[in-house]
């Protein structure tokens, strides 16, 4: 224990505070039950911060009695009604269209509906373009706090057994697979520091500075939860991007680098992603040292969802290949947790954990991704052992984690490790068939590997202005001759500035309240019965595109106004019409004029869009790099064909529109009312989506082969 301290406030952490008790809550059953108990003891204040928060989830679901445990919104409302001094603040990320398929639709209105007035819900949009509010914390009376990888969202609850089939693993009528995550619970001054963090985030979103709560009279620690660590000092580690006058904070990244450099014996990491260039390079450097530590990495076999797997999964494979090439001394192992079920089914691993030499323990929200280092808001907790008792406690937790993954008792793993003092040897000695850790194959489909751009595009490490995104997405300047005219340059500059100003006005001024979702819905109700309703809705989308009104709000308003099938077609037609008009505006102004506005960068984007076609358009639709209308304007002024642009826009926007207007409602109906008509409708929708993706892949593959033939002939 004579090593130099790793944790250093002001460098790799924000504050270090004493904590009398800390518990490491592995998997949803442990976390949600402890949270329900702690919330039930709240007296004055509750803060909930999350990337995703679902008002419908149930925290307890262990049996028939707990089946009637109320949904989260109702549970919080009951707590507020029973405790006259209790105020509950819920801060959820104001997500982009990309995530509409996997989230509760209109969470703001669902939390507001029939909820106690002292339960306040806000969507947090105070982050740079492309960034996300990713901190996952609950703070109760500044006396108990939870931090880790868990959101209070759907498809998170599970037991540590991770049974292949568990009827309790079902949310909103949909069953889901095994899910692994970890949350850390702390008390005392450490919880108070997290209360300061939560109040600061609430003030940044609302402008309201809340006072800390008074000290509770009773001990708020949930009965029945045994502390894993006692009398320790807990560090709070953050990522905060530079935004709106706030300085950049990169404590998460710095602590990763300092911890890797300090490791002497082993580094154990569990994480959802692995795309961070700086962390990958640091691990690579240690693997090249003959006396470097063993490195054990545990990731999910596949990223959740086809989009993440075909983007972040490809980036992870590239990073793993780099590490494997550097592993000159055989000190690297990469695994995924395999289920005890036929085939190669795996567990959805979502935890963000790092353990170094049983000396440093880290649990939090930060992924091993570039964006977690500098673009998204993150919060981790870290404990550095300053005595043998704490070090032994960290070792027990490490054994518990690996024993769970290997499907063996924790004591068996502890004995195997102590006998050889090698983490890799202990794992290899206990690996077996069924539930276990299996080697992770980093190879990916060459087709995806070729079309997926570099990590700076899909996974940026800091806020990226649009012109910088342009510079990153392309590789060469084609040197096109500049033939633009000053009049068009001035016109386009005025257009772009006006669009940016309007986009900011809708987001941050009272103008956004004047044309709110309620106002739009009232207008929709007025025209709903009119034979001109389709044309009027499309016209509203077109007008919204011209004035850069948020397209998501228009889609939500359409979904609230019309029947699901009507809403889908009206919204899709409106989006495509708006996109076509603003594309035409950019085309009229011309790429030479656009190039005058942003130099050779825009011209290189133009070339890249032309080369990648539909894929490039899908990329800019998935990444919230600029307002919808501005992307359309630049695309129109580029080399891209309208066919590719139109198809890419339809494929990029269609799934989100489908989720908001039809899919969520129809899927629930098909599952709860399995009548032939509902099943047929759902089947048609799924076949259409699958057929479209298959056709797109074959078309792109054929196009790529054609380009290759042309190059060979050339």
Order of alpha helices (4+ residues) and beta strands (2+ residues): beta-alpha-beta-alpha-beta-alpha-beta-beta-beta-beta-beta-beta-beta-alpha-beta-beta-alpha-beta-alpha-beta-alpha-beta-beta-beta-beta-alpha-beta-alpha-alpha-alpha-beta-alpha-alpha-alpha-alpha-alpha-alpha-alpha-alpha-alpha-alpha-alpha-alpha-alpha-alpha-alpha-alpha
